[in-house]
Amino acid sequence: MKKLMSLLLALTLLCASAAFADAGIVTESGFPVVTQPITLTVMASQSAVQPDFNSMVIIPIYDEMTGIKIDWQCVASSVRSEKISTAISSGEMPDIFFKCNISAANLQKYGKDGDIVDLAPYLEEYAPNFWAYAQENPDVLAAITTPDGKIYSLPAVADAPATRMNKKLYYNKVWMDKLGIEQPSTIDELYDFLYAMRYDDPNGNGVMDEVPMSETTSTLFQIFGGLFGVGNRGTHSTEYDMDPETGHVRHSKTSDAFRECLVFMHKLYEEGLIDKDCITANDSHYTALASQDQLGCYFATNLALLSADDAENFVAVDGWIDGAVWPTMRSHLHSVGAFVVTSKCENVEAALRWVDYFYSDEGVVFYHYGIEGETYVKNDDGSLSFTPEIMAQVSGDKSYDEVVSQVGPYCGGNNPTMMSWPGYAGAELTPIPIASAEAILPNVPDVIWPIFTYTDEELNIVNTVGSDINAYVKQTCAEFLTGERELNDEEWDAYVAQVKAMGLDQMLEVMESVIDRVEAITGVR
């Protein structure tokens, strides 16, 4: 027995020694990251416009800075989920999944199966930049921490208001000038504003083809719900928010407040003040309306999808409806699953030191813009711009994203870094989107719920009961909107009763438990 115990102790010390040996090649801070060169294999999600990562300007520079050579395994973003699944099931995993947007549910599954590493024990020492940010912004920590305290990924962080607000509002200034109308600040003024855009021929073609406001029904339900106090915990939770009267979680789309919203929206729909095609609308629909001078209000994170000529017609909102909630605000976390270390990685500490630089102010600039004087310049107002030589390449056959992808890997999203001013190179941080976000900020909820994580039991309820409720609510609210189902007391009561019969109490119990855990980390609910 003593021999067996001695053998077990020796094996334990050997494993610990191996672990410390791995950590021993990592420098305490700065560059290089390691005391001797190593190679890490990285599976990276690659958008359609991105070149091979090895050809990007910053990649060989960062290899030299860190002492870590990256063996890039680029996979098309359209098939990344399949590639990840195949890699994990076959056991032929890379050291790191990068920009792969792995969902919270899959992260928990892969973590429980032992395929990916719990990073929680390493972060304070080996990812100090990220760890400091997460301590200052506990909503980030809440979103990446599982109910049992594990952290399986580093996220994409949205730090600036213009990057956190995933839908902002822009008005057709040309139409406003022609009609002599001002931006609305009350619900009644909003109605009159949209009415004028529909019926007073602002595009001057003599045909009533104007669409005052176009968006998907889900976004319109968010925006107009906010007029009546619905959506008061931000955009990560569109079906549940906080009941201001009880202080408990409610299903927002069965609330009396949302019924008021539907009554107002149905009126707008019937009168053609919101797009009759909103149920099937998508990005190409809005851009087509704008290009044909038929669109009065444009909702988007930025104006990048519009042509330069069409974008010039739109200006930032200069304020929103008095007392209304603007619900399309993210927490400080954009998305999880941006940087995941697999169980195949023998140098977890080095991997974290490698990525942690991108969560520093200096690293954000490097990741998005590259090298000052070579790929970007500083402007007098503190903002950054790619050099004229780079921007000159943007033309009819080359998009902005395609050109700037020569510098670094940020295009395509889900980047393990911060979307912050001035280092983030996305179109959200151009003047008009920034102005729109700043104008709407007074209407943003004081508390924004993060992306949620669930226990296995909770996830089962969410994926069954919750999904069935969501599908029924989506269909029924669309019917109320269009008038296919009359919005009277009898029909509304029947709708609410059906949602309850489908297991709403179970979902509310789950959500209360989730919010209790969030409150334990963030201090707010």
C-alpha positions as CSV (number, residue, x, y, z in Angstrom):
1,M,0.0,0.0,0.0
2,K,2.8,2.4,0.9
3,K,4.5,1.6,-2.5
4,L,1.2,2.4,-4.2
5,M,0.9,5.7,-2.4
6,S,4.5,6.6,-3.2
7,L,3.9,5.8,-6.8
8,L,0.8,8.0,-6.9
9,L,2.6,10.8,-5.2
10,A,5.5,10.5,-7.7
11,L,3.0,10.6,-10.6
12,T,1.3,13.6,-9.1
13,L,4.6,15.5,-8.7
14,L,5.6,14.5,-12.2
15,C,2.4,16.0,-13.6
16,A,2.8,19.1,-11.5
17,S,6.4,19.4,-12.7
18,A,5.3,19.1,-16.3
19,A,2.7,21.8,-15.8
20,F,5.2,24.1,-14.1
21,A,7.6,23.4,-17.0
22,D,5.1,24.7,-19.4
23,A,4.5,27.8,-17.4
24,G,8.2,28.2,-16.9
25,I,8.8,29.2,-20.5
26,V,6.4,32.2,-20.2
27,T,7.9,35.6,-19.4
28,E,6.3,37.6,-16.6
29,S,5.3,40.5,-18.8
30,G,6.0,42.4,-22.0
31,F,7.6,40.9,-25.1
32,P,8.7,38.3,-26.0
33,V,5.9,36.2,-24.4
34,V,8.1,33.1,-24.1
35,T,11.8,32.4,-23.3
36,Q,12.2,30.0,-26.2
37,P,10.3,29.8,-29.5
38,I,7.2,27.7,-29.7
39,T,4.5,27.0,-32.2
40,L,0.7,27.0,-31.6
41,T,-1.8,25.7,-34.1
42,V,-4.9,28.0,-34.4
43,M,-8.1,27.3,-36.2
44,A,-9.4,30.7,-37.3
45,S,-12.8,31.7,-38.8
46,Q,-12.1,33.5,-42.1
47,S,-14.7,35.7,-43.7
48,A,-15.2,35.7,-47.5
49,V,-13.2,38.9,-48.0
50,Q,-10.2,38.0,-45.8
51,P,-6.9,36.7,-47.2
52,D,-4.9,33.9,-45.7
53,F,-3.9,35.2,-42.2
54,N,-0.2,34.6,-42.9
55,S,-0.3,37.3,-45.5
56,M,-1.7,40.0,-43.1
57,V,0.7,42.8,-42.2
58,I,0.6,42.3,-38.4
59,I,0.9,38.5,-38.3
60,P,4.7,38.1,-38.9
61,I,5.4,41.1,-36.8
62,Y,3.5,39.6,-33.9
63,D,5.2,36.3,-34.3
64,E,8.5,38.1,-33.9
65,M,7.3,40.2,-31.0
66,T,5.9,37.3,-29.0
67,G,8.4,34.5,-30.0
68,I,5.3,32.4,-30.8
69,K,4.9,31.1,-34.3
70,I,1.2,30.6,-35.2
71,D,0.3,27.7,-37.6
72,W,-2.9,29.2,-39.0
73,Q,-5.7,26.8,-40.0
74,C,-8.2,29.1,-41.7
75,V,-11.7,27.8,-42.2
76,A,-14.5,29.7,-44.0
77,S,-17.0,31.3,-41.6
78,S,-19.8,29.6,-43.5
79,V,-18.6,26.1,-42.4
80,R,-16.8,26.9,-39.2
81,S,-19.4,25.1,-36.9
82,E,-19.0,21.9,-39.0
83,K,-15.2,22.2,-38.9
84,I,-15.1,22.7,-35.1
85,S,-17.4,19.7,-34.6
86,T,-15.3,17.5,-36.9
87,A,-12.1,18.6,-35.1
88,I,-13.4,17.8,-31.7
89,S,-15.1,14.5,-32.6
90,S,-12.0,13.3,-34.4
91,G,-9.6,14.4,-31.6
92,E,-7.6,16.3,-34.2
93,M,-8.0,19.6,-32.5
94,P,-5.8,22.7,-32.8
95,D,-4.4,24.3,-29.8
96,I,-6.8,27.3,-30.1
97,F,-10.1,28.2,-31.7
98,F,-9.9,31.8,-32.8
99,K,-12.8,34.1,-33.9
100,C,-15.0,31.0,-34.1
101,N,-18.0,32.4,-32.3
102,I,-18.6,29.2,-30.3
103,S,-21.9,29.5,-28.4
104,A,-22.2,29.5,-24.6
105,A,-24.1,26.2,-24.7
106,N,-21.4,24.5,-26.9
107,L,-18.6,25.9,-24.7
108,Q,-20.2,24.3,-21.7
109,K,-20.7,21.0,-23.5
110,Y,-17.1,20.9,-24.8
111,G,-15.9,21.9,-21.4
112,K,-17.8,19.2,-19.6
113,D,-16.5,16.6,-22.1
114,G,-12.9,17.7,-21.4
115,D,-12.3,19.0,-24.9
116,I,-11.5,22.6,-24.0
117,V,-9.7,24.2,-21.0
118,D,-11.2,26.0,-18.1
119,L,-9.3,29.3,-18.2
120,A,-10.5,30.6,-14.8
121,P,-7.4,29.5,-12.8
122,Y,-5.0,31.2,-15.3
123,L,-6.6,34.6,-16.1
124,E,-5.4,36.7,-13.2
125,E,-1.7,35.8,-13.8
126,Y,-1.5,35.2,-17.5
127,A,-4.2,37.5,-18.9
128,P,-3.9,40.6,-16.7
129,N,-5.2,43.1,-19.2
130,F,-8.4,41.1,-19.8
131,W,-8.7,40.2,-16.1
132,A,-8.5,43.9,-15.1
133,Y,-11.2,44.8,-17.6
134,A,-13.4,42.0,-16.4
135,Q,-13.1,43.2,-12.8
136,E,-14.0,46.8,-13.8
137,N,-16.9,45.4,-15.9
138,P,-18.5,42.5,-14.1
139,D,-21.2,42.1,-16.7
140,V,-18.4,40.6,-18.9
141,L,-17.4,38.2,-16.1
142,A,-21.0,37.2,-15.5
143,A,-21.5,36.4,-19.2
144,I,-18.4,34.1,-19.5
145,T,-18.7,32.3,-16.2
146,T,-20.7,29.1,-16.1
147,P,-23.0,28.3,-13.1
148,D,-20.2,26.0,-11.7
149,G,-17.6,28.8,-12.0
150,K,-15.8,27.7,-15.1
151,I,-14.6,30.1,-17.9
152,Y,-14.2,28.4,-21.2
153,S,-13.5,31.4,-23.6
154,L,-12.4,34.9,-23.8
155,P,-14.9,37.2,-25.5
156,A,-15.2,40.0,-28.0
157,V,-15.6,43.1,-25.8
158,A,-17.7,46.1,-26.9
159,D,-16.5,49.0,-24.9
160,A,-17.6,52.2,-26.7
161,P,-21.3,53.2,-26.7
162,A,-21.4,53.1,-30.4
163,T,-20.2,49.5,-30.5
164,R,-22.4,48.4,-27.6
165,M,-25.6,49.8,-29.3
166,N,-26.3,47.2,-32.0
167,K,-29.2,49.3,-33.5
168,K,-29.0,53.0,-33.8
169,L,-31.4,55.4,-35.7
170,Y,-30.8,57.6,-38.7
171,Y,-33.3,60.0,-40.3
172,N,-33.6,60.9,-43.9
173,K,-32.5,64.5,-43.6
174,V,-33.3,65.3,-47.3
175,W,-37.0,64.4,-46.6
176,M,-37.1,66.3,-43.4
177,D,-35.8,69.5,-45.0
178,K,-38.3,69.2,-47.9
179,L,-41.2,68.6,-45.5
180,G,-40.0,71.2,-43.0
181,I,-40.3,68.8,-40.0
182,E,-38.1,68.3,-37.0
183,Q,-37.1,65.1,-35.2
184,P,-39.8,63.9,-32.9
185,S,-39.5,63.8,-29.1
186,T,-42.9,62.5,-28.1
187,I,-45.0,59.5,-29.3
188,D,-47.5,61.8,-30.8
189,E,-44.8,63.7,-32.7
190,L,-43.4,60.4,-33.9
191,Y,-46.7,59.5,-35.4
192,D,-47.0,62.8,-37.1
193,F,-43.4,62.6,-38.3
194,L,-44.0,59.2,-39.9
195,Y,-47.3,60.3,-41.3
196,A,-45.7,63.2,-43.1
197,M,-43.1,61.0,-44.6
198,R,-45.7,58.6,-45.9
199,Y,-48.3,61.0,-47.3
200,D,-46.6,64.3,-48.1
201,D,-44.5,62.9,-51.1
202,P,-41.0,63.8,-49.7
203,N,-39.2,62.1,-52.6
204,G,-41.2,64.3,-55.0
205,N,-42.0,61.6,-57.6
206,G,-45.8,62.1,-57.3
207,V,-46.2,58.4,-56.3
208,M,-47.0,57.3,-52.7
209,D,-44.1,54.8,-52.6
210,E,-42.4,56.2,-49.5
211,V,-41.7,53.8,-46.6
212,P,-41.3,55.9,-43.4
213,M,-39.8,53.2,-41.3
214,S,-38.5,49.7,-42.3
215,E,-37.0,46.9,-40.1
216,T,-37.6,43.4,-39.1
217,T,-40.6,42.8,-36.8
218,S,-38.2,41.7,-34.0
219,T,-36.3,45.0,-34.1
220,L,-39.5,47.0,-34.4
221,F,-41.0,45.2,-31.4
222,Q,-37.9,46.1,-29.5
223,I,-37.8,49.8,-30.5
224,F,-41.6,50.4,-30.1
225,G,-41.7,48.2,-27.0
226,G,-39.2,50.6,-25.4
227,L,-41.7,53.5,-25.9
228,F,-43.9,51.7,-23.3
229,G,-41.1,50.6,-21.0
230,V,-40.5,47.1,-22.4
231,G,-37.0,45.8,-22.9
232,N,-35.6,47.5,-19.9
233,R,-32.6,45.2,-19.5
234,G,-31.1,45.5,-23.0
235,T,-30.7,43.5,-26.1
236,H,-29.3,40.2,-24.9
237,S,-32.8,39.4,-23.4
238,T,-35.6,40.2,-25.9
239,E,-38.3,38.1,-24.3
240,Y,-37.7,38.7,-20.6
241,D,-37.1,41.9,-18.7
242,M,-37.7,43.3,-15.2
243,D,-41.2,44.1,-14.0
244,P,-40.8,47.6,-12.6
245,E,-43.7,47.1,-10.2
246,T,-42.7,43.8,-8.6
247,G,-38.9,43.8,-9.1
248,H,-39.1,40.3,-10.5
249,V,-38.5,38.9,-14.0
250,R,-41.4,39.1,-16.4
251,H,-42.2,37.7,-19.8
252,S,-42.2,41.1,-21.6
253,K,-44.4,40.2,-24.5
254,T,-47.3,39.1,-22.3
255,S,-47.2,42.4,-20.2
256,D,-49.9,45.0,-20.4
257,A,-47.2,47.5,-21.5
258,F,-46.4,45.4,-24.6
259,R,-50.1,45.2,-25.4
260,E,-50.1,49.0,-25.6
261,C,-47.1,48.8,-27.9
262,L,-49.0,46.3,-30.2
263,V,-52.0,48.6,-30.3
264,F,-49.8,51.5,-31.4
265,M,-47.8,49.4,-33.9
266,H,-51.0,48.0,-35.5
267,K,-52.2,51.5,-36.1
268,L,-48.9,52.4,-37.8
269,Y,-49.0,49.2,-39.8
270,E,-52.5,49.7,-41.0
271,E,-51.7,53.3,-42.1
272,G,-48.5,52.3,-43.9
273,L,-46.3,54.2,-41.5
274,I,-44.1,51.1,-40.9
275,D,-43.1,48.7,-43.7
276,K,-45.8,46.2,-44.7
277,D,-42.9,43.9,-45.6
278,C,-41.4,44.0,-42.1
279,I,-42.1,40.4,-41.4
280,T,-39.8,39.2,-44.3
281,A,-37.5,42.3,-44.4
282,N,-33.7,41.9,-44.4
283,D,-30.6,44.1,-45.0
284,S,-30.9,44.0,-48.8
285,H,-34.5,45.2,-48.5
286,Y,-33.6,48.3,-46.6
287,T,-30.6,49.1,-48.8
288,A,-32.8,48.7,-51.9
289,L,-35.4,51.2,-50.4
290,A,-32.6,53.6,-49.6
291,S,-31.1,53.4,-53.1
292,Q,-34.6,54.1,-54.6
293,D,-35.1,57.1,-52.3
294,Q,-38.0,55.4,-50.6
295,L,-36.8,55.1,-47.0
296,G,-37.4,57.6,-44.2
297,C,-35.8,56.0,-41.1
298,Y,-32.9,53.6,-41.1
299,F,-31.9,51.4,-38.1
300,A,-28.4,49.9,-38.1
301,T,-25.2,49.7,-36.1
302,N,-23.7,51.9,-38.8
303,L,-24.2,53.1,-42.4
304,A,-21.7,50.8,-44.0
305,L,-24.4,48.8,-46.0
306,L,-25.6,51.9,-47.8
307,S,-23.7,53.3,-50.8
308,A,-21.8,56.5,-50.1
309,D,-24.4,58.5,-52.0
310,D,-27.4,57.0,-50.1
311,A,-25.6,57.4,-46.8
312,E,-25.3,61.1,-47.3
313,N,-29.1,61.4,-47.1
314,F,-29.2,60.2,-43.5
315,V,-28.2,62.0,-40.3
316,A,-27.9,60.8,-36.7
317,V,-30.9,61.0,-34.4
318,D,-30.4,64.0,-32.0
319,G,-32.4,62.5,-29.2
320,W,-35.2,60.0,-28.6
321,I,-38.7,60.0,-27.3
322,D,-39.0,61.6,-23.8
323,G,-39.1,58.9,-21.1
324,A,-38.8,56.0,-23.5
325,V,-36.4,53.0,-23.1
326,W,-33.9,52.4,-25.9
327,P,-33.5,48.6,-25.6
328,T,-30.9,47.7,-28.2
329,M,-27.9,48.1,-25.9
330,R,-25.4,45.3,-25.3
331,S,-23.5,44.7,-22.1
332,H,-19.8,45.3,-22.4
333,L,-19.6,41.9,-24.0
334,H,-20.3,41.6,-27.7
335,S,-20.0,37.8,-28.0
336,V,-18.5,34.7,-26.3
337,G,-16.3,32.0,-27.9
338,A,-13.8,34.4,-29.5
339,F,-10.7,32.6,-28.0
340,V,-10.9,29.0,-26.8
341,V,-8.0,26.8,-25.7
342,T,-8.4,23.1,-26.4
343,S,-7.1,20.2,-24.2
344,K,-4.5,19.6,-26.9
345,C,-2.7,22.8,-26.0
346,E,0.5,22.1,-23.9
347,N,1.2,25.8,-23.4
348,V,-2.1,27.3,-22.0
349,E,-0.1,30.1,-20.2
350,A,1.7,31.1,-23.3
351,A,-1.6,31.1,-25.3
352,L,-3.2,33.5,-22.9
353,R,-0.1,35.8,-22.8
354,W,-0.3,35.8,-26.6
355,V,-3.9,36.9,-26.7
356,D,-3.9,39.2,-23.7
357,Y,-2.1,42.0,-25.5
358,F,-5.2,42.5,-27.6
359,Y,-7.1,43.6,-24.5
360,S,-4.7,46.5,-23.9
361,D,-5.2,50.0,-25.4
362,E,-2.0,49.6,-27.4
363,G,-2.9,46.1,-28.5
364,V,-6.4,47.1,-29.7
365,V,-4.8,49.6,-32.1
366,F,-2.2,47.1,-33.3
367,Y,-4.9,44.4,-33.9
368,H,-7.1,46.7,-35.9
369,Y,-4.8,49.3,-37.5
370,G,-1.3,47.8,-37.5
371,I,1.8,50.0,-37.4
372,E,1.7,53.8,-37.1
373,G,3.1,55.5,-40.2
374,E,3.0,52.3,-42.2
375,T,-0.6,51.2,-42.1
376,Y,-2.3,54.0,-40.2
377,V,-2.0,57.7,-39.1
378,K,-3.3,59.7,-36.2
379,N,-5.7,62.5,-36.9
380,D,-5.9,65.8,-35.1
381,D,-9.0,64.8,-33.2
382,G,-7.3,61.7,-31.8
383,S,-9.0,59.3,-34.2
384,L,-7.1,56.9,-36.4
385,S,-7.2,56.3,-40.2
386,F,-5.7,53.8,-42.5
387,T,-3.0,55.5,-44.7
388,P,-4.1,57.1,-47.9
389,E,-2.2,54.4,-49.8
390,I,-4.4,51.7,-48.2
391,M,-7.6,53.6,-48.6
392,A,-6.8,54.4,-52.3
393,Q,-7.3,50.7,-52.9
394,V,-11.0,50.9,-52.0
395,S,-12.8,51.0,-55.3
396,G,-15.7,49.5,-57.3
397,D,-14.2,46.1,-57.2
398,K,-12.7,46.2,-53.7
399,S,-14.7,46.8,-50.6
400,Y,-13.4,48.5,-47.4
401,D,-13.3,45.2,-45.5
402,E,-11.5,43.5,-48.3
403,V,-8.8,46.2,-48.4
404,V,-8.2,46.6,-44.7
405,S,-8.1,42.8,-44.2
406,Q,-4.6,43.0,-45.6
407,V,-3.6,44.6,-42.3
408,G,-5.1,42.5,-39.6
409,P,-7.8,39.8,-38.8
410,Y,-10.6,41.9,-37.3
411,C,-13.1,41.8,-40.3
412,G,-15.8,39.2,-39.8
413,G,-16.3,39.8,-36.1
414,N,-16.0,37.8,-32.8
415,N,-12.5,39.1,-32.2
416,P,-10.7,38.4,-28.9
417,T,-10.1,42.1,-28.3
418,M,-11.9,45.3,-27.4
419,M,-14.2,47.4,-29.8
420,S,-13.1,50.7,-28.3
421,W,-12.3,54.2,-29.5
422,P,-10.0,55.0,-31.2
423,G,-8.4,51.7,-31.8
424,Y,-11.4,49.8,-33.3
425,A,-11.5,50.2,-37.1
426,G,-15.2,49.3,-37.6
427,A,-17.7,51.7,-39.2
428,E,-19.5,52.1,-35.8
429,L,-16.8,54.5,-34.8
430,T,-17.4,57.0,-37.6
431,P,-18.9,60.4,-36.8
432,I,-22.6,59.7,-37.6
433,P,-23.0,56.4,-35.7
434,I,-21.1,57.9,-32.7
435,A,-23.4,60.9,-32.7
436,S,-26.5,58.7,-32.9
437,A,-25.3,56.5,-30.0
438,E,-24.5,59.5,-27.8
439,A,-27.9,61.1,-28.5
440,I,-29.7,57.9,-27.5
441,L,-27.6,57.2,-24.4
442,P,-30.0,59.0,-22.0
443,N,-32.7,56.5,-22.9
444,V,-30.5,53.4,-22.4
445,P,-31.5,51.2,-19.4
446,D,-29.4,51.7,-16.3
447,V,-28.9,47.9,-16.0
448,I,-28.0,45.8,-19.0
449,W,-28.3,42.0,-18.5
450,P,-25.3,40.1,-20.0
451,I,-25.5,37.0,-22.2
452,F,-26.7,34.2,-20.0
453,T,-25.2,30.8,-19.1
454,Y,-27.4,28.0,-17.8
455,T,-27.1,24.7,-15.9
456,D,-27.9,21.6,-17.8
457,E,-31.3,21.4,-16.3
458,E,-32.0,25.0,-17.1
459,L,-30.8,24.7,-20.6
460,N,-33.1,21.8,-21.2
461,I,-36.0,23.9,-20.2
462,V,-34.8,26.9,-22.3
463,N,-34.4,24.7,-25.4
464,T,-37.8,23.0,-25.0
465,V,-40.3,25.1,-23.1
466,G,-38.6,28.4,-23.9
467,S,-38.2,27.7,-27.6
468,D,-41.9,26.6,-28.0
469,I,-43.0,29.7,-26.2
470,N,-40.8,32.0,-28.3
471,A,-42.1,30.4,-31.6
472,Y,-45.8,30.9,-30.5
473,V,-45.2,34.4,-29.3
474,K,-43.4,35.4,-32.5
475,Q,-46.3,34.1,-34.7
476,T,-49.1,35.5,-32.5
477,C,-47.6,39.0,-32.1
478,A,-47.1,39.2,-35.9
479,E,-50.8,38.3,-36.3
480,F,-51.7,41.1,-33.8
481,L,-49.5,43.5,-35.7
482,T,-51.0,42.8,-39.1
483,G,-54.6,42.5,-37.9
484,E,-54.9,38.8,-38.8
485,R,-55.8,38.3,-35.2
486,E,-57.9,41.0,-33.5
487,L,-56.3,42.7,-30.5
488,N,-59.3,42.7,-28.2
489,D,-59.6,41.6,-24.6
490,E,-60.8,38.1,-25.4
491,E,-57.9,37.4,-27.9
492,W,-55.3,39.0,-25.7
493,D,-56.4,37.0,-22.7
494,A,-56.4,33.8,-24.7
495,Y,-52.9,34.5,-26.0
496,V,-51.5,35.1,-22.4
497,A,-53.3,32.0,-21.1
498,Q,-51.7,29.9,-23.8
499,V,-48.2,31.2,-23.0
500,K,-48.8,30.3,-19.4
501,A,-50.1,26.9,-20.3
502,M,-47.0,26.2,-22.3
503,G,-44.9,26.4,-19.2
504,L,-44.1,30.1,-18.6
505,D,-43.8,29.5,-14.9
506,Q,-40.9,27.1,-15.5
507,M,-39.2,29.7,-17.7
508,L,-39.7,32.4,-15.1
509,E,-38.1,30.2,-12.4
510,V,-35.1,29.6,-14.6
511,M,-34.7,33.3,-15.4
512,E,-35.0,34.2,-11.7
513,S,-32.2,31.7,-10.9
514,V,-30.1,33.1,-13.7
515,I,-30.6,36.7,-12.6
516,D,-29.7,35.7,-9.0
517,R,-26.4,34.4,-10.3
518,V,-25.8,37.5,-12.4
519,E,-26.6,39.7,-9.4
520,A,-24.1,37.8,-7.3
521,I,-21.3,38.8,-9.7
522,T,-22.5,42.3,-10.9
523,G,-24.3,43.5,-7.7
524,V,-27.3,44.5,-9.8
525,R,-30.4,42.8,-11.2
